[in-house]
């Protein structure tokens, strides 16, 4: 499934939400650029719609700015796991699917 994303929050796209509902999606894996932007907005959007959000920590990034790197670290270590999403490395997710 390929959909164009025209907003920070991928869940703003009604086609995405409709397709997820039709398929019974319960878990959403998030990867991308700008952990402190689009990734954050999509995690919040999915969480607020009742999805179980998973962020792959080794497949998200932000700019080299010291401030944005610190924000990313805080999102991955505190904000996401304590409030909105499970945070794992991609290898961990792949291993868990093999069980």
C-alpha positions as CSV (number, residue, x, y, z in Angstrom):
1,X,0.0,0.0,0.0
2,X,1.5,3.3,-1.0
3,X,-0.1,6.6,-0.1
4,X,1.1,10.2,-0.5
5,X,1.7,12.0,2.8
6,X,1.0,15.7,2.6
7,X,1.0,16.5,6.3
8,X,3.4,15.8,9.3
9,X,0.8,13.4,10.7
10,X,0.2,10.5,8.2
11,X,-3.1,9.8,9.9
12,X,-4.6,13.1,8.5
13,X,-5.0,11.1,5.3
14,X,-8.5,9.6,5.4
15,X,-7.5,7.0,2.8
16,X,-4.9,5.6,5.2
17,X,-7.3,5.4,8.1
18,X,-9.9,3.8,5.8
19,X,-7.5,1.2,4.5
20,X,-6.3,0.4,8.1
21,X,-9.9,0.0,9.3
22,X,-10.8,-2.3,6.4
23,X,-7.7,-4.5,7.0
24,X,-8.2,-4.5,10.8
25,X,-4.8,-3.0,11.5
26,X,-4.0,-2.8,15.2
27,X,-0.2,-2.1,15.1
28,X,1.6,0.5,13.2
29,X,5.4,0.6,12.8
30,X,6.9,4.0,12.3
31,X,10.2,4.9,10.6
32,X,11.3,8.1,9.0
33,X,13.2,11.3,9.0
34,X,12.7,14.1,11.6
35,X,11.9,12.1,14.8
36,X,11.0,15.4,16.4
37,X,8.6,16.3,13.5
38,X,6.8,13.9,11.2
39,X,7.6,10.8,13.2
40,X,6.3,12.5,16.4
41,X,3.2,13.8,14.7
42,X,2.4,10.4,13.2
43,X,2.9,8.6,16.5
44,X,0.6,11.0,18.2
45,X,-2.0,10.8,15.4
46,X,-2.0,7.0,15.4
47,X,-2.0,6.7,19.2
48,X,-5.0,9.1,19.5
49,X,-6.9,6.9,17.0
50,X,-6.3,3.8,19.1
51,X,-3.4,2.1,17.2
52,X,-0.5,0.4,19.0
53,X,2.4,2.4,17.8
54,X,5.9,1.0,17.4
55,X,8.9,3.2,16.6
56,X,12.1,1.6,15.2
57,X,14.8,3.5,17.0
58,X,17.5,2.6,14.4
59,X,15.3,3.7,11.5
60,X,14.5,7.3,12.6
61,X,16.7,10.3,12.5
62,X,16.8,14.1,12.7
63,X,19.2,16.9,11.7
64,X,22.7,17.1,13.1
65,X,21.7,20.0,15.4
66,X,22.7,19.3,18.9
67,X,19.3,20.5,20.2
68,X,17.3,18.3,17.8
69,X,19.6,15.3,18.5
70,X,18.9,15.8,22.2
71,X,15.1,16.1,21.6
72,X,15.3,12.9,19.5
73,X,17.1,11.1,22.3
74,X,14.5,12.2,24.9
75,X,11.6,11.2,22.6
76,X,13.1,7.7,22.1
77,X,14.1,7.1,25.7
78,X,11.2,8.8,27.6
79,X,8.3,10.3,25.7
80,X,7.5,7.5,23.3
81,X,7.9,4.5,25.6
82,X,6.3,6.0,28.6
83,X,3.3,7.5,26.8
84,X,2.7,6.7,23.2
85,X,4.7,3.9,21.6
86,X,6.9,0.9,22.0
87,X,10.5,1.7,20.9
88,X,12.6,-1.2,19.6
89,X,15.4,-1.7,17.1
90,X,14.5,-3.1,13.7
91,X,16.3,-6.4,14.4
92,X,14.3,-6.9,17.6
93,X,11.1,-6.5,15.7
94,X,12.2,-9.0,13.0
95,X,13.2,-11.5,15.6
96,X,9.9,-11.2,17.4
97,X,8.0,-11.9,14.1
98,X,9.9,-15.1,13.7
99,X,8.6,-16.5,17.0
